Amino acid sequence: MDWFSAPLNFARYVLTAFLMYGCFIIFERLRPVEPHQPLSHVWFNLRWYVFYTLVSFALQATGIGLIVTIAQNWLGAPLIDLPIPSNPLSYGLIALLYFLVTDFFYYWFHRWQHTTLLWEQHKFHHSDVSLNVTSTRRVHWLEDPLLLLFLGLPMGLLFKFNGVALGILTFIEILWLQYIHMNLRLNLGWLSPVITGPQYHRLHHSFQEEHLDKNFAVFFPIWDIVFGTYYHPRPGEFPATGLTTEENHNNLWKANLLPFREWFSFLSSKLSSYKNKKNELF
């Protein structure tokens, strides 16, 4: 390991992300849903991003990504051999296929995150009451290994992209995730069933009953439509966001321990219930 380049790469990565956030924040100011979001909420998300990135770099240093490479070699990936693109149209079609399939796997991963077990890891993201571009990476650091398992692994087995192409596609994904989290009053109208946007994803973050467990897709609402979780945005529908329990979790230490504390509480409750039933029988 190069102990001198690692901190430099980390700093460069964080500063680049902050620059991108800054550009999106300028666009948010043009027509915000919530014009006066507390700066303390944005500041927390930025501090969390630094911590999250630090942990992500540490996880990468363990070689966790080799899981995909080992699986690829073992199963003889890619399972789908894409033709080599020769013109802008073929490049565009292959990119469209990539994002469509990526969104399929992400849809199901995201939907599973709303089930009992994975929700304890995911609800930190949904606890943001000031949804904006900095909410994009307001996710627990367990998100990275879970994405590797549920998204990176199947995509790595299906397709093979060179480093440059994969880097470009990944960069587009990052930009798109930031775009759909924007605090921006943008209604796509008739395009809503075709492509996602800030309003579409804001409805997913709403705590209103009619919006719960809706609009899981990141790129294409087609998967929500096919699997029955689509909610069509109405003109001017930009609800408040957060948890139904009104939990906030804007604390670095508490956010870090949140899923483990909740899982421990869940297991303790189950164990206590089992012991009570056992005592009743004997």
C-alpha positions in Angstrom: 0.0 0.0 0.0 1.2 3.5 -0.9 0.7 5.3 2.4 1.3 8.7 0.8 -1.1 8.4 -2.2 -4.0 6.9 -0.2 -4.8 10.1 1.8 -4.3 12.2 -1.3 -6.8 10.0 -3.3 -9.2 10.2 -0.5 -9.0 14.0 -0.3 -9.3 14.3 -4.1 -12.4 12.0 -4.1 -14.2 14.0 -1.3 -13.3 17.4 -2.8 -14.6 16.3 -6.2 -17.9 15.1 -4.6 -18.3 18.4 -2.8 -17.7 20.3 -6.0 -20.4 18.2 -7.7 -22.7 18.8 -4.8 -22.1 22.5 -5.0 -23.1 22.6 -8.7 -26.3 20.7 -8.0 -27.1 23.0 -5.0 -26.9 26.0 -7.4 -29.5 24.4 -9.6 -31.6 23.6 -6.6 -31.7 27.3 -5.8 -33.5 28.0 -9.1 -36.8 26.4 -8.0 -36.5 24.6 -4.7 -39.3 22.5 -3.1 -38.2 23.7 0.3 -36.5 27.1 0.0 -35.3 27.3 3.6 -33.9 23.9 4.5 -31.8 24.1 7.7 -28.1 24.4 6.9 -27.4 22.1 9.9 -29.0 19.3 8.0 -26.9 19.8 4.9 -23.8 20.2 7.1 -24.5 16.8 8.8 -24.9 15.1 5.4 -21.6 16.5 4.3 -19.8 15.3 7.5 -21.5 11.9 7.1 -20.3 11.7 3.5 -16.7 12.1 4.6 -17.1 9.4 7.3 -18.9 7.1 4.8 -16.2 7.6 2.2 -13.5 6.9 4.7 -15.1 3.6 5.7 -15.7 2.7 2.0 -12.0 3.2 1.2 -11.1 1.0 4.2 -13.5 -1.7 2.9 -12.0 -1.5 -0.6 -8.5 -2.0 1.0 -9.6 -5.3 2.4 -10.1 -6.6 -1.1 -13.8 -7.2 -0.8 -14.2 -6.4 -4.5 -12.3 -9.6 -5.4 -15.6 -11.5 -4.7 -16.8 -10.3 -8.1 -13.6 -11.3 -9.9 -13.5 -14.7 -8.3 -17.1 -15.4 -9.2 -16.5 -14.1 -12.8 -13.5 -16.5 -13.3 -15.3 -19.4 -11.7 -18.5 -19.1 -13.8 -16.8 -18.0 -17.0 -18.3 -14.5 -17.1 -19.6 -12.7 -19.1 -22.7 -14.9 -19.5 -24.0 -12.4 -22.1 -21.5 -11.5 -24.8 -22.3 -8.0 -26.0 -21.3 -6.9 -29.6 -18.5 -4.4 -29.8 -20.1 -1.0 -30.5 -19.1 0.6 -33.8 -21.1 3.9 -33.8 -22.8 6.3 -31.5 -26.2 4.5 -31.9 -24.7 1.1 -30.8 -22.9 2.8 -27.9 -26.2 4.4 -26.8 -28.2 1.1 -27.1 -25.6 -0.8 -25.1 -25.6 1.9 -22.4 -29.4 1.8 -22.3 -29.3 -2.0 -21.9 -26.8 -1.6 -19.1 -28.8 0.9 -17.1 -32.1 -1.0 -17.7 -30.6 -4.2 -16.3 -28.8 -2.4 -13.5 -32.1 -0.8 -12.5 -33.8 -4.2 -12.5 -31.3 -5.5 -9.9 -31.3 -2.2 -8.0 -35.1 -2.2 -7.9 -35.2 -5.6 -6.2 -32.3 -4.7 -3.8 -34.1 -1.4 -3.0 -37.4 -3.2 -2.5 -35.8 -5.7 -0.1 -34.3 -2.8 1.8 -37.9 -2.0 2.8 -38.4 -5.4 4.3 -38.0 -6.0 8.1 -34.3 -7.1 8.1 -32.7 -4.7 5.7 -34.9 -1.8 6.6 -32.8 -1.2 9.8 -29.8 -0.5 7.5 -31.8 1.6 5.0 -34.0 3.7 7.2 -31.2 6.1 8.0 -31.4 7.3 4.3 -35.1 7.8 4.7 -34.8 9.7 7.9 -33.7 12.9 6.1 -36.5 15.5 6.5 -34.6 17.9 4.2 -34.2 16.0 1.0 -31.6 17.5 -1.3 -28.6 16.5 -3.3 -26.5 15.9 -0.2 -29.0 13.2 0.8 -27.6 11.0 -2.0 -24.9 9.4 0.1 -26.7 9.7 3.4 -26.6 5.9 3.6 -25.1 3.5 6.1 -21.6 2.2 5.1 -23.1 -1.3 5.0 -24.7 -0.2 1.7 -21.4 -0.8 -0.1 -21.0 -4.5 0.6 -24.7 -5.0 0.1 -24.6 -3.3 -3.3 -21.6 -5.5 -4.2 -23.6 -8.6 -3.4 -27.0 -7.6 -4.9 -25.8 -5.4 -7.8 -22.1 -5.7 -8.5 -22.1 -9.5 -8.5 -24.9 -10.2 -10.9 -23.9 -7.3 -13.3 -20.3 -8.6 -13.2 -21.5 -12.1 -14.2 -23.8 -10.9 -17.0 -21.6 -8.3 -18.7 -18.0 -7.4 -19.2 -17.0 -3.8 -19.7 -13.4 -2.4 -19.9 -12.2 0.0 -17.3 -12.9 3.2 -19.3 -16.5 2.2 -20.3 -17.3 1.1 -16.8 -15.9 4.3 -15.3 -18.1 6.4 -17.6 -21.2 4.4 -16.8 -20.4 4.6 -13.1 -20.0 8.4 -13.3 -23.3 8.7 -15.0 -24.9 6.6 -12.3 -23.5 8.9 -9.6 -24.7 12.0 -11.4 -28.2 10.5 -11.8 -28.5 9.6 -8.2 -27.6 13.1 -7.2 -30.1 14.4 -9.7 -33.1 12.4 -8.4 -32.4 13.5 -4.8 -32.4 17.3 -5.7 -34.5 19.7 -3.8 -36.0 20.8 -7.1 -39.6 21.5 -8.1 -39.5 19.7 -11.4 -42.5 17.9 -12.8 -41.7 15.7 -15.8 -45.4 15.3 -16.7 -46.0 12.7 -19.4 -42.4 11.5 -19.1 -42.9 10.3 -15.5 -43.7 6.7 -16.5 -40.7 6.7 -18.8 -37.8 8.2 -16.7 -37.3 9.1 -13.1 -36.8 12.5 -11.7 -36.6 14.5 -8.4 -40.4 14.5 -7.9 -40.6 10.8 -8.6 -38.0 9.9 -6.0 -39.3 12.5 -3.5 -42.5 10.6 -3.4 -40.5 7.5 -2.5 -39.1 9.4 0.5 -42.6 10.7 1.6 -44.1 9.4 4.8 -47.7 9.7 3.6 -49.6 6.5 3.5 -50.2 6.5 -0.3 -46.5 6.9 -1.0 -45.1 4.2 1.2 -43.2 1.5 -0.6 -43.7 3.1 -4.0 -41.3 4.3 -6.8 -38.2 2.1 -6.0 -36.6 2.5 -9.5 -33.6 4.7 -10.0 -33.6 5.2 -13.8 -36.7 3.7 -15.4 -40.2 3.5 -13.8 -40.9 0.5 -16.0 -39.9 -1.8 -13.2 -42.2 -0.1 -10.7 -45.0 -0.4 -13.3 -44.3 -4.1 -14.0 -44.1 -5.1 -10.4 -47.0 -3.0 -9.1 -45.1 -0.3 -7.1 -45.6 2.7 -9.4 -47.1 5.9 -8.1 -47.8 8.5 -10.7 -46.7 12.0 -9.6 -49.5 14.5 -9.7 -48.9 18.1 -10.8 -47.6 20.1 -7.8 -47.2 17.0 -5.6 -44.0 17.5 -3.6 -44.7 16.1 -0.1 -42.6 16.4 3.0 -40.0 13.6 3.6 -38.8 11.5 6.5 -39.9 8.6 8.6 -43.4 7.9 9.8 -41.9 7.6 13.3 -40.4 11.1 12.9 -36.9 9.8 13.8 -34.1 12.0 12.7 -30.7 10.3 13.3 -28.6 13.4 12.5 -25.8 12.2 14.8 -22.6 10.5 13.4 -22.2 8.1 16.3 -25.9 7.1 16.5 -26.2 6.8 12.7 -23.2 4.5 12.6 -24.6 2.2 15.2 -28.3 2.4 14.1 -28.7 -0.9 12.2 -26.7 -2.9 14.8 -28.7 -1.4 17.7 -32.0 -2.1 15.9 -31.0 -5.7 15.0 -29.8 -6.4 18.5 -33.1 -5.1 19.9 -35.0 -7.3 17.4 -33.1 -10.4 18.3 -33.4 -9.7 22.0 -37.2 -9.3 21.6 -37.4 -12.6 19.7 -35.3 -14.4 22.2 -37.4 -13.0 25.1 -40.5 -14.1 23.3 -39.1 -17.6 22.8 -38.1 -17.9 26.5 -41.6 -16.8 27.6 -43.2 -19.4 25.4 -40.8 -22.1 26.6 -41.6 -21.2 30.3 -45.3 -21.5 29.5 -44.9 -25.0 28.1 -42.9 -26.2 31.2 
